[in-house]
Amino acid sequence: MSEAKAYFGTRGLLSRIEVGDDKKFVVDNLPTLTGVVGIYEGQTVGPSEFQVEKEGGAFSIILRSGKFMSTGHFEGPNLVTVPSSGSGAWE
């Protein structure tokens, strides 16, 4: 498991996940309002679809290659649209 951060845009939709200092799962490059600290377990390669789901008081982002789990610490407004889905790719 690695420390990670998920970023969400103005409509509460996932924009990107950053794992460590050099891996990013990018959905779009729009400005973000909310950053959420969490952990990521899985691979960091290739394109993938994703789903954002509620898990108790937190949420998870499930990718084909792994899973991001929030630890509940938000930076900015608590603006996360759950459930939601889409696709992106690791860079």
JONOR-V146775 format. One record per pair of residues at least 12 apart in sequence whose C-alpha atoms are under 8 Angstrom apart, sorted by sequence separation. I is the first residue (numbers start at 1). J is the second residue. If there is no record, write none. Layout:
I:J
I:J
This chain:
5:17
6:18
15:27
16:28
50:62
51:63
58:70
4:17
5:18
14:27
15:28
50:63
58:71
4:18
5:19
15:29
49:63
50:64
58:72
4:19
15:30
48:63
49:64
57:72
3:19
4:20
48:64
2:19
3:20
15:32
48:65
2:20
25:44
24:44
45:65
9:30
10:31
19:40
23:44
44:65
9:31
10:32
12:34
43:65
44:66
9:32
10:33
42:65
43:66
8:32
9:33
42:66
7:32
8:33
9:34
41:66
42:67
7:33
8:34
40:66
41:67
7:34
8:35
40:67
41:68
7:35
40:68
54:82
6:35
7:36
39:68
40:69
52:81
53:82
54:83
5:35
6:36
38:68
39:69
52:82
53:83
5:36
6:37
38:69
39:70
52:83
53:84
5:37
6:38
38:70
39:71
51:83
52:84
4:37
5:38
37:70
38:71
51:84
52:85
3:37
4:38
5:39
36:70
37:71
38:72
51:85
3:38
4:39
36:71
37:72
38:73
50:85
51:86
3:39
4:40
36:72
37:73
49:85
50:86
2:39
3:40
36:73
37:74
49:86
50:87
1:39
2:40
36:74
49:87
50:88
1:40
2:41
35:74
36:75
48:87
49:88
1:41
34:74
35:75
47:87
48:88
1:42
34:75
35:76
47:88
48:89
34:76
47:89
33:76
34:77
46:89
47:90
33:77
34:78
45:89
46:90
34:79
45:90
46:91
33:79
34:80
44:90
45:91
27:86
27:87
28:88
27:88
26:88
27:89
25:88
26:89
4:68
25:89
26:90
25:90
26:91
14:80
24:90
25:91
12:79
13:80
23:90
24:91
11:79
12:80
13:81
23:91
10:79
11:80
12:81
11:81
8:79
13:84
8:80
